[in-house]
Amino acid sequence: MAKERLLAQNKKIHFMGEIRETQDVYPCDSKIFCQGEFLDAVQNARIFEESKEFVDMKIKNGLDEEIILAEFGKMQNPSVEEIRSFVASHFDQTGSEFENFEFPLKQNPKFLEKISSPEMREFGENVHKIWPQLGRKVKRDVAENNELYSFIPLNYTTVVPTGHDGRFREMYYWDSYWHIRGLLVSEAYQVVFELLNNFKSLVERFGFIPNGTRKYYTTRSQPPFYSTAVHDFYEHCKANPEATNVINMTCEKILEYFLPSMEAELKWWLQNRKIELENGDFGFAYGCPITVPRPEAYLDDQKVLDEIQDSEERRQKARDITSAAESGWDFSSRWVPPGVYNDELKGKVTSLLETSKVLPVDLNSIILNSAVILENLTKKDEYKALKESLMKTIESYMFDAENSTFKDYWFDCEIKHSDKFFSSDFVPLYFKNYPASIDADSRDKAMMESMKKQGVLDFQFGIPQSLDESDEQWDFPNAWPPSVHMIIMGLAKSGSEECRQEAKIQAEKWVNANRDAFVKFGQMFEKMNVEKGSPGEGGEYIVQTGFGWSNGVVLDFLYEFGEDLQVSASSTKSNISKMLTTSLLMLFFFL
């Protein structure tokens, strides 16, 4: 079966604007961590609770890939227990990439002074104090003996989404944007500078920023927030000049220092994810070329792919799955073509998704913002042209004037737009890169009214990703911090007073929901249930704690709205510090 899945055929396909042979494309060259019969055998032995556990392990010192494959090749049809024993004797446990270090946590950061509610202030202080649990320093051995690791070496401090027992043991691209937003509030300026230096180094090495710092992530990226993150650091630096003393660099120098890598990353997206439309128009789509199961989700992908008989259809489904992973929304009914998904197909989203046929409005808005930033910095005509072209694409192909909302554009489907709500429809509200002919405040207000009409601002515990109950984690009833943040901050930055007031209402709901969960469980969670106020569920793994971007969003809201946010009447006012001994509650929750 392993050999059958890995065979290549000599057909040709048209993919992302070019002709390619249909040989299988793997995440990396490693016959341990990315491809081959050994990986297939270990994953199918199911000796771990999930596929990611094995590919995050380290090869033991004194061994190498060649030795392991040779020794395993001598085994005749090994049993599950024999495979378990082989892995235990040849690999170290996960988490061996890091060394102890002292996280430079700021005592009494200024944002706490702005928070009027004592309960909210205490919550903010506790979230601020979580950063040392998420900060990491990579061992020098990872670089010196990288063939033993799936980890991509980093020279600077990084921040991971989860604590030491969590699933996400590496730096993630778009997570880091909200880490940075929160770290700026926490005045961790040196850490922010080092995170951005990691991005810079990754661009210089790969030409782009991978999904995460694992070898099996090096053929896909994530929503490209790098230029936006650098610009946010610059703007925060101007408002907080003490940052320059920490990083020994002026605010203007920050932009100059990171500019070459910002330009290089945008060039990669232009070369690798650009989709030509009619009349010379174009946009961007997610499009990972991988044609096999993702190593970190091997069994989940294999289950879907093995249901497909035609070899090329199977490869295309793998591309669509990994492209959805590149989007960050893995997975959601959003990636199922319009008119296809309904409640009877609940639980079958991954079999139906066709991610590479759609221009996502959020991706195009993010890249447009990069073009705006780079045009302002360099005054180059190429960025002005890109800005104007993308503005036209977003307005012409994605804006639904009748309903005052934006929509993903399905360029390769008969039905071009979904009539369903997705939180990504409102990402342009965050960046506000509207054409000059558009009155921004009027559009902001109209978009807010559109959300109200759809009922998505009425939930007690946040703004949902969608209204489809698909059993996927990026659908109802889950709310995710990045989407909640972009919508609320988009409203908050509006010139419309009604939008700003709604932003405060929604921010208070979200902070209270996170505070209540923290009081109950002593943890911050990666996503929340908008109906119950409980940690979100669904998807390929159990809900994770830590949690980097959840912390960043809460801190940013406390920074922005701290004077106004109050503990809600339905929320407990108990002292948080007395309720942190909750390990039994957490154990009960996960059981």
MARFINU-524132 format. One record per residue (C-alpha): x, y, z. Coordinates in Angstrom, 3 decimals. Layout:
<pts>
> c1|c2|c3
> X|Y|Z;
...
</pts>
This chain:
<pts>
> c1|c2|c3
> 0.000|0.000|0.000;
> 2.835|2.390|0.864;
> 4.524|1.822|-2.488;
> 1.228|2.226|-4.324;
> 0.632|5.591|-2.695;
> 4.113|6.836|-3.499;
> 4.331|5.872|-7.157;
> 4.601|8.703|-9.691;
> 3.036|8.771|-13.137;
> 4.089|10.732|-16.185;
> 0.990|12.774|-16.921;
> 0.908|16.556|-17.160;
> -1.381|19.028|-15.442;
> -1.928|22.779|-15.394;
> -1.364|24.070|-11.870;
> -0.969|27.651|-10.621;
> -0.223|28.944|-14.101;
> 2.312|26.375|-15.243;
> 2.596|22.886|-16.725;
> 3.968|20.262|-14.342;
> 4.669|16.570|-14.518;
> 2.333|14.708|-12.204;
> 5.074|13.023|-10.237;
> 4.341|13.221|-6.544;
> 5.573|16.351|-4.827;
> 6.705|15.928|-1.229;
> 7.018|18.448|1.601;
> 10.794|17.903|1.854;
> 13.531|15.463|0.848;
> 13.782|13.616|4.155;
> 12.900|9.908|3.924;
> 12.192|10.026|7.655;
> 10.121|13.149|8.194;
> 8.493|13.824|4.807;
> 8.188|10.773|2.556;
> 8.859|7.096|2.045;
> 7.920|3.647|3.271;
> 9.393|4.132|6.735;
> 7.229|7.193|7.414;
> 4.210|5.349|6.027;
> 4.853|2.313|8.209;
> 5.337|4.293|11.427;
> 2.275|6.443|10.882;
> 0.076|3.474|9.981;
> 1.247|1.583|13.053;
> -0.641|4.272|15.013;
> 1.750|4.142|17.940;
> 1.019|7.790|18.761;
> -2.256|9.585|19.353;
> -1.679|11.758|16.292;
> 0.643|11.861|13.305;
> 2.493|15.029|14.318;
> 4.092|13.365|17.330;
> 6.452|11.195|15.303;
> 7.603|13.798|12.762;
> 8.518|16.170|15.605;
> 10.888|13.642|17.197;
> 14.687|13.814|16.927;
> 16.946|11.107|15.537;
> 19.229|9.901|18.316;
> 22.851|11.028|18.337;
> 25.147|8.606|16.538;
> 22.461|7.633|14.048;
> 21.413|9.126|10.758;
> 18.707|8.694|8.163;
> 20.669|6.137|6.156;
> 21.361|3.926|9.181;
> 17.747|4.021|10.323;
> 16.362|3.138|6.900;
> 18.881|0.306|6.467;
> 18.120|-1.206|9.874;
> 14.384|-0.887|9.397;
> 14.684|-2.444|5.943;
> 16.054|-5.628|7.509;
> 12.853|-6.132|9.499;
> 10.353|-8.496|7.907;
> 6.754|-7.266|8.211;
> 7.309|-5.792|11.690;
> 4.437|-5.819|14.154;
> 3.093|-2.696|15.800;
> 5.059|-3.458|18.950;
> 8.251|-3.992|16.962;
> 7.754|-0.643|15.237;
> 7.075|1.000|18.600;
> 10.288|-0.471|20.004;
> 12.277|0.541|16.910;
> 11.110|4.143|17.133;
> 11.861|4.286|20.861;
> 15.419|3.028|20.323;
> 16.191|5.303|17.385;
> 14.449|8.586|18.254;
> 14.333|11.023|21.154;
> 11.065|12.402|22.439;
> 9.611|15.661|21.154;
> 10.721|19.005|22.555;
> 14.467|18.375|22.424;
> 15.119|21.420|20.216;
> 15.078|24.036|22.963;
> 17.273|25.196|25.817;
> 16.367|27.065|28.962;
> 16.535|30.840|28.840;
> 15.172|33.795|30.763;
> 12.336|35.542|28.952;
> 12.702|39.332|29.335;
> 9.293|39.922|30.921;
> 8.514|43.562|31.646;
> 7.311|44.215|35.179;
> 4.235|46.452|35.453;
> 3.780|47.288|31.763;
> 2.031|50.591|31.121;
> -1.130|49.131|29.601;
> -2.241|47.881|33.022;
> -2.563|51.459|34.239;
> -5.219|52.158|31.593;
> -7.542|49.360|32.702;
> -10.254|50.733|34.975;
> -11.770|47.429|36.159;
> -9.703|45.717|38.904;
> -10.852|42.303|37.665;
> -9.879|43.096|34.096;
> -6.554|44.525|35.240;
> -5.777|41.336|37.140;
> -6.727|39.266|34.110;
> -4.479|41.368|31.879;
> -1.573|40.946|34.275;
> -2.040|37.176|34.343;
> -2.150|36.947|30.546;
> 0.949|39.151|30.331;
> 2.764|36.715|32.638;
> 2.112|33.767|30.300;
> 4.739|34.896|27.763;
> 7.686|33.138|29.490;
> 5.804|29.830|29.107;
> 5.689|30.340|25.341;
> 9.129|31.843|24.711;
> 11.782|29.531|23.261;
> 15.497|29.591|22.515;
> 16.629|27.001|19.969;
> 19.691|24.895|20.831;
> 22.805|25.398|18.745;
> 22.777|21.649|18.065;
> 19.689|22.070|15.862;
> 21.802|24.026|13.382;
> 24.988|22.000|13.812;
> 23.269|18.607|13.427;
> 20.145|19.583|11.548;
> 19.934|16.245|9.745;
> 18.752|14.780|13.067;
> 15.825|17.174|13.375;
> 12.700|18.129|11.488;
> 13.051|21.562|13.104;
> 14.329|24.500|11.044;
> 17.098|26.220|13.047;
> 16.460|29.740|14.319;
> 19.117|32.145|15.569;
> 16.781|34.327|17.591;
> 14.260|34.010|20.383;
> 10.894|32.785|19.215;
> 7.404|32.376|20.646;
> 5.328|29.248|20.049;
> 1.540|28.970|20.357;
> 1.355|26.333|23.099;
> 3.116|25.495|26.335;
> 5.650|22.704|26.756;
> 3.016|19.960|26.641;
> 1.187|21.399|23.635;
> 0.932|20.302|20.023;
> 2.450|23.384|18.423;
> 6.133|23.185|19.366;
> 7.458|25.493|16.655;
> 7.061|29.054|15.444;
> 4.070|29.582|13.148;
> 3.863|32.322|10.570;
> 0.496|33.981|10.978;
> 0.202|33.124|14.673;
> 3.278|35.266|15.156;
> 1.483|38.373|13.909;
> -0.849|38.273|16.921;
> 2.024|37.254|19.174;
> 3.704|40.470|18.051;
> 0.568|42.548|18.664;
> 0.435|41.267|22.235;
> 4.169|41.460|22.844;
> 4.131|45.124|21.830;
> 1.468|45.751|24.475;
> 3.655|43.849|26.950;
> 6.617|46.066|25.950;
> 8.663|43.001|24.974;
> 10.377|44.986|22.240;
> 13.512|42.865|22.040;
> 11.428|39.713|21.582;
> 9.406|41.375|18.807;
> 12.626|42.435|17.089;
> 13.976|38.887|17.309;
> 10.740|37.372|15.994;
> 10.947|39.657|12.978;
> 14.608|38.720|12.549;
> 13.546|35.076|12.395;
> 11.151|36.007|9.597;
> 13.922|37.895|7.826;
> 16.248|34.888|8.051;
> 13.565|32.512|6.764;
> 12.921|34.722|3.736;
> 16.654|34.893|3.049;
> 16.907|31.096|3.243;
> 13.706|29.944|1.509;
> 12.541|33.016|-0.389;
> 9.372|33.048|1.695;
> 8.183|32.369|5.241;
> 7.081|28.746|5.699;
> 3.897|27.770|7.508;
> 6.018|26.871|10.528;
> 9.591|26.048|11.445;
> 9.527|22.376|10.460;
> 10.972|20.856|7.311;
> 7.587|19.402|6.439;
> 6.211|22.963|6.238;
> 8.715|24.241|3.669;
> 6.497|23.947|0.592;
> 3.690|26.091|1.942;
> 3.344|29.439|3.643;
> 0.515|31.048|5.611;
> -1.331|34.393|5.341;
> 1.576|36.792|4.636;
> 1.501|39.281|7.507;
> 5.259|39.983|7.550;
> 5.168|43.482|6.036;
> 2.130|44.375|8.147;
> 3.924|43.163|11.288;
> 7.023|45.243|10.532;
> 4.881|48.299|9.864;
> 2.920|47.753|13.100;
> 6.221|47.614|14.990;
> 7.261|50.866|13.349;
> 3.990|52.602|14.258;
> 4.159|51.333|17.838;
> 7.771|52.488|18.065;
> 6.805|56.027|17.060;
> 4.186|56.117|19.824;
> 6.529|54.451|22.341;
> 10.046|55.772|21.609;
> 11.543|53.856|24.536;
> 11.494|50.846|22.195;
> 14.447|52.345|20.323;
> 16.607|52.076|23.445;
> 15.829|48.376|23.757;
> 16.617|47.390|20.174;
> 19.311|50.056|19.584;
> 17.658|51.153|16.373;
> 15.543|54.145|15.407;
> 11.963|53.620|14.308;
> 12.836|54.601|10.725;
> 15.782|52.206|10.728;
> 13.401|49.332|11.510;
> 11.748|49.792|8.141;
> 15.062|50.126|6.309;
> 16.485|47.031|8.012;
> 13.604|44.708|7.122;
> 12.731|46.213|3.727;
> 14.763|43.856|1.459;
> 13.171|40.756|2.976;
> 9.707|42.350|2.849;
> 10.189|42.934|-0.878;
> 11.560|39.426|-1.411;
> 8.576|37.821|0.265;
> 6.084|39.751|-1.845;
> 8.023|38.730|-4.955;
> 7.616|35.066|-3.958;
> 3.838|35.432|-3.722;
> 3.788|37.137|-7.123;
> 5.819|34.333|-8.664;
> 4.129|31.386|-6.964;
> 0.529|32.206|-6.015;
> -0.647|34.674|-8.663;
> -3.738|33.776|-10.706;
> -4.435|35.457|-14.042;
> -8.028|36.526|-14.653;
> -9.680|38.078|-17.691;
> -8.733|41.450|-19.197;
> -5.294|41.426|-17.582;
> -6.715|41.326|-14.062;
> -5.195|39.042|-11.460;
> -5.388|37.989|-7.846;
> -3.820|35.528|-5.433;
> -4.808|32.039|-4.329;
> -3.424|29.506|-1.900;
> -1.747|26.745|-3.878;
> 0.551|24.284|-2.172;
> 1.907|21.759|-4.726;
> 2.089|18.780|-2.327;
> 0.392|15.654|-3.732;
> 0.726|13.296|-0.747;
> -0.530|13.229|2.851;
> 0.847|15.934|5.109;
> 3.393|14.273|7.445;
> 1.935|16.034|10.492;
> -1.619|14.907|9.614;
> -0.718|11.757|7.734;
> -3.537|9.464|8.779;
> -6.233|12.116|8.422;
> -5.146|12.903|4.868;
> -4.589|9.274|3.948;
> -8.160|8.441|4.962;
> -9.506|11.046|2.527;
> -7.092|10.283|-0.303;
> -7.541|6.507|-0.180;
> -11.225|6.956|-1.006;
> -10.236|8.389|-4.415;
> -9.464|5.865|-7.146;
> -8.126|8.117|-9.896;
> -4.471|8.934|-9.254;
> -4.616|12.503|-10.566;
> -7.807|13.288|-8.668;
> -6.066|11.991|-5.557;
> -3.091|14.268|-6.131;
> -5.344|17.256|-6.713;
> -7.230|16.554|-3.497;
> -3.912|16.483|-1.638;
> -3.062|19.867|-3.164;
> -6.397|21.258|-2.041;
> -5.928|19.910|1.485;
> -2.446|21.379|1.849;
> -3.595|24.633|0.252;
> -6.324|24.867|2.884;
> -3.618|24.312|5.491;
> -1.644|27.150|3.893;
> -4.669|29.412|4.380;
> -4.632|28.846|8.143;
> -8.309|27.849|7.930;
> -7.789|24.105|8.181;
> -10.541|23.217|7.764;
> -13.781|24.984|6.900;
> -16.796|24.707|4.609;
> -15.424|27.954|3.199;
> -13.214|25.883|0.883;
> -16.131|23.891|-0.558;
> -17.388|25.413|-3.845;
> -20.550|27.534|-3.564;
> -23.789|25.568|-3.717;
> -22.177|22.238|-2.804;
> -22.109|22.079|0.992;
> -25.264|21.457|3.030;
> -26.085|20.005|6.444;
> -26.334|16.478|5.035;
> -22.620|16.657|4.199;
> -21.585|17.425|7.777;
> -18.270|15.768|8.575;
> -17.236|15.461|4.909;
> -15.631|18.852|4.280;
> -12.120|17.560|3.567;
> -13.510|15.288|0.845;
> -15.244|18.244|-0.801;
> -12.820|21.150|-0.540;
> -11.314|22.669|-3.699;
> -9.133|25.396|-2.232;
> -7.033|26.053|-5.314;
> -10.078|27.297|-7.289;
> -10.743|30.374|-5.175;
> -9.267|33.842|-4.687;
> -9.659|34.406|-0.925;
> -10.633|37.962|-0.031;
> -8.487|37.956|3.117;
> -5.340|36.798|1.298;
> -5.758|39.438|-1.390;
> -6.410|42.117|1.240;
> -3.249|41.151|3.134;
> -1.123|41.260|-0.018;
> -2.724|44.569|-1.001;
> -1.682|45.963|2.375;
> 1.891|44.788|1.753;
> 1.841|46.606|-1.592;
> 0.544|49.783|0.076;
> 3.293|49.625|2.709;
> 6.049|48.964|0.174;
> 4.846|51.704|-2.167;
> 4.920|54.186|0.715;
> 8.416|53.069|1.701;
> 10.059|52.806|-1.707;
> 7.909|54.990|-4.009;
> 8.446|52.314|-6.666;
> 6.019|52.239|-9.577;
> 5.774|48.436|-9.415;
> 4.147|48.582|-5.977;
> 1.832|51.384|-7.042;
> 0.743|49.285|-10.015;
> 0.255|46.215|-7.823;
> -1.774|48.246|-5.339;
> -4.038|49.651|-8.026;
> -4.489|46.263|-9.701;
> -5.392|44.495|-6.471;
> -7.773|47.259|-5.448;
> -9.519|46.781|-8.777;
> -9.636|42.992|-8.372;
> -11.038|43.175|-4.853;
> -13.644|45.791|-5.797;
> -14.626|44.254|-9.133;
> -14.552|40.549|-8.320;
> -15.110|40.373|-4.564;
> -17.288|43.261|-3.374;
> -21.000|42.548|-3.040;
> -22.463|46.056|-3.181;
> -26.023|44.880|-2.590;
> -25.112|43.318|0.752;
> -22.146|45.577|1.642;
> -19.739|42.727|2.109;
> -16.764|41.146|0.380;
> -16.744|37.567|-0.869;
> -14.148|35.034|-1.970;
> -14.092|34.772|-5.767;
> -14.370|31.243|-7.188;
> -12.600|31.862|-10.491;
> -12.775|28.239|-11.659;
> -16.377|27.456|-10.687;
> -19.735|28.167|-12.290;
> -21.022|29.944|-9.165;
> -18.519|32.693|-8.394;
> -19.545|33.692|-4.853;
> -20.971|31.985|-1.797;
> -24.089|33.464|-0.239;
> -22.964|32.287|3.206;
> -21.264|34.285|5.948;
> -17.577|33.794|6.636;
> -15.656|36.076|8.976;
> -13.012|36.487|6.269;
> -15.575|38.509|4.291;
> -14.797|41.434|6.590;
> -10.985|41.402|6.613;
> -10.909|44.463|4.275;
> -12.477|46.349|7.188;
> -9.214|45.857|9.112;
> -6.902|47.274|6.444;
> -9.262|49.886|4.945;
> -7.380|49.980|1.664;
> -10.450|51.142|-0.229;
> -10.240|53.046|-3.525;
> -10.041|56.831|-3.148;
> -13.557|57.160|-4.557;
> -15.005|55.238|-1.596;
> -16.079|57.008|1.584;
> -14.388|54.765|4.150;
> -16.641|55.607|7.091;
> -19.805|54.955|5.096;
> -18.449|51.621|3.893;
> -17.389|50.635|7.403;
> -20.860|51.370|8.730;
> -22.530|49.503|5.875;
> -20.326|46.470|6.540;
> -21.201|46.589|10.235;
> -24.904|46.698|9.338;
> -24.349|43.715|7.050;
> -22.930|41.733|9.967;
> -25.863|42.770|12.141;
> -28.326|41.702|9.457;
> -26.685|38.274|9.334;
> -26.901|38.004|13.115;
> -23.211|37.345|13.668;
> -22.758|40.188|16.179;
> -25.508|38.838|18.437;
> -23.650|35.920|20.005;
> -22.701|36.314|23.644;
> -19.184|34.940|23.389;
> -17.703|36.180|20.118;
> -18.056|36.407|16.356;
> -18.202|32.987|14.643;
> -16.057|31.920|11.710;
> -19.133|30.864|9.752;
> -22.708|29.741|10.322;
> -22.129|26.224|8.959;
> -22.015|23.446|11.572;
> -19.675|21.220|9.601;
> -17.759|19.587|12.505;
> -14.655|21.413|11.254;
> -12.851|23.695|13.667;
> -12.943|26.775|11.421;
> -16.738|26.722|11.253;
> -19.633|27.356|13.625;
> -19.806|27.489|16.600;
> -16.136|28.402|16.900;
> -14.696|31.901|17.048;
> -10.978|32.336|16.410;
> -8.885|35.217|17.789;
> -7.419|36.409|14.443;
> -10.827|36.888|12.836;
> -12.369|38.415|15.953;
> -9.419|40.802|16.229;
> -9.503|41.995|12.625;
> -13.243|42.648|12.675;
> -13.253|44.443|16.026;
> -10.145|46.521|15.357;
> -11.507|47.338|11.909;
> -14.622|48.744|13.563;
> -12.535|50.513|16.224;
> -10.384|52.303|13.626;
> -13.418|53.601|11.747;
> -14.418|57.246|11.657;
> -17.978|56.094|12.292;
> -19.010|56.521|15.924;
> -21.509|53.673|15.568;
> -18.710|51.349|14.439;
> -16.473|52.369|17.327;
> -19.235|51.747|19.854;
> -19.932|48.325|18.371;
> -16.211|47.551|18.587;
> -16.284|48.193|22.339;
> -19.326|45.965|22.775;
> -17.750|43.100|20.851;
> -14.346|43.516|22.537;
> -15.966|43.346|25.962;
> -17.787|40.141|24.991;
> -14.569|38.542|23.773;
> -12.402|39.541|26.705;
> -15.071|38.361|29.148;
> -15.383|35.016|27.362;
> -11.622|34.482|27.584;
> -11.496|35.684|31.174;
> -14.279|33.319|32.223;
> -12.477|30.357|30.643;
> -9.253|31.428|32.326;
> -10.957|31.668|35.712;
> -12.530|28.245|35.264;
> -9.602|26.331|33.786;
> -6.520|28.438|34.488;
> -5.721|28.438|30.764;
> -6.081|30.507|27.614;
> -7.531|28.554|24.688;
> -6.866|28.744|20.947;
> -10.562|29.158|20.040;
> -13.919|29.685|21.764;
> -17.489|28.449|21.357;
> -19.680|31.507|20.671;
> -22.808|29.875|22.097;
> -21.453|28.351|25.298;
> -18.405|30.466|26.100;
> -16.452|27.220|26.440;
> -13.245|26.239|24.629;
> -13.887|25.469|20.961;
> -13.900|21.970|19.535;
> -13.719|20.104|16.226;
> -10.977|19.421|13.729;
> -7.994|17.093|13.726;
> -6.808|17.558|17.333;
> -8.082|18.468|20.800;
> -8.334|22.147|21.659;
> -4.936|23.594|22.570;
> -3.993|25.827|25.473;
> -1.355|28.483|25.908;
> -2.334|30.159|23.680;
> -0.203|32.650|21.794;
> -2.612|34.477|19.545;
> -5.430|34.340|22.097;
> -3.150|36.121|24.554;
> -2.049|38.641|21.946;
> -5.612|39.541|20.994;
> -6.787|39.922|24.599;
> -3.803|42.132|25.415;
> -4.393|44.264|22.327;
> -8.056|44.713|23.284;
> -7.117|45.651|26.847;
> -4.639|48.168|25.421;
> -7.215|49.634|23.035;
> -10.348|49.516|25.200;
> -9.013|49.118|28.758;
> -10.698|52.234|30.125;
> -14.117|50.989|29.022;
> -14.096|47.213|29.483;
> -15.993|45.852|32.466;
> -16.605|42.367|33.795;
> -20.057|41.395|32.540;
> -22.947|40.647|34.883;
> -22.891|36.985|33.839;
> -19.165|36.727|34.494;
> -17.685|35.668|37.793;
> -15.952|38.406|39.770;
> -13.969|35.941|41.813;
> -10.322|36.690|42.331;
> -8.422|34.930|39.530;
> -5.303|34.322|41.591;
> -7.292|32.123|43.971;
> -8.522|29.928|41.133;
> -5.384|28.901|39.285;
> -5.007|25.492|40.958;
> -7.187|23.884|38.315;
> -5.288|20.878|37.050;
> -8.109|18.534|38.054;
> -10.622|20.663|36.167;
> -8.405|20.624|33.090;
> -7.996|16.855|33.329;
> -11.764|16.445|33.605;
> -12.290|18.734|30.609;
> -9.968|16.829|28.304;
> -11.296|13.444|29.374;
</pts>
